[in-house]
Amino acid sequence: MRSLDPDEVMHPGVGPLIEARELYVEQSQLGARLSGAGARSPLVLFDVGLGAGSNAVAAWEESERAPLTAARLELISFERDLGAIGVALGHASAFGLEGAAGAAVQGLLDAGVYATTRTRWRLERGDVLRSLGLQTVVADVVFWDPFSPRANPSLWTVAAFAAVRRAAGPECTLFTYSASTAVRVALLLAGWAVGLGAATGGKAATTVAAARAQDLARPLDGRWLGRLSRPEVPLPSDAPVDAIARVAAAPQFRTQGQGQGH
């Protein structure tokens, strides 16, 4: 699907259904987190950038498949423009929105909330950063999937990632398709630990962030940090003048060895 404004293709390469599963649901181990012993209930997932609904629907389906004894999922989708989800409903088979999933999306759009015995899905319309500051629950998992920094620069800044960090629980993990240095720097400056995410489609890597560095399988290491000394290194638009020094002082670089990451 291509959005004419801002002229950007959603889920390029592998398409929305595969990317939603590989990059977000499987990488976040959502099913295991719902079904694991001692899982917090409800498990809260912030879906930032509802778009055509692929990521949220994949999470909803994962929750609906979970055993009755699993934790419930509190799924909150943030979006300012519902045009894409409307188009997706009009092409239901291409976007996996037939049957129960389509009914869930339609119910969400009609009432702003759709609930089953396993899942409560809520829609937050409007400015994402403002909505994040109004939440009364903290996130356990974040799917960060707005338009790219070129098209939607305000959601890829230090300020944006600090806003979601304030709304995150102590074991929260965040997943995004971007692998850019500027995005990773912004996450680190906002107080996240940052690591390499899974490859998907034509992307050799994506990005995972966590409230706790020990929750990262492949944290960025000293070799990655060394690249920031290059004069042309890209930085987020609101980076402070001492951004590189602050990143170097991040706990994950103080406590790890030099042998892993990229």
Buried (B, 14 or more C-beta within 10 A) or exposed (E): BEBEEEEBEBBBEBBBBBBBBBBBBBBBEBBEBBBEEEBEEBBBBBBBBBBBBBBBBBBBBBBBEBEEEBBBBBBBBBBBEBEBBEEBBEEBEBBBBEEEBBEBBBBBBEEEEBBBEBBBBBBBBEEBBEBBEEBEEBBBBBBBBBBBBEBBBBBBBBBBBBBBBEBBBEBBBBBBBBBBBBBBBBBBBBBBBBBBBBEBBEBEBBBBBBBBBEBBEBBBBBEBBEEBEEEEEEBBEBBEEEBBEBBBEBEBBEEBEEEBBE
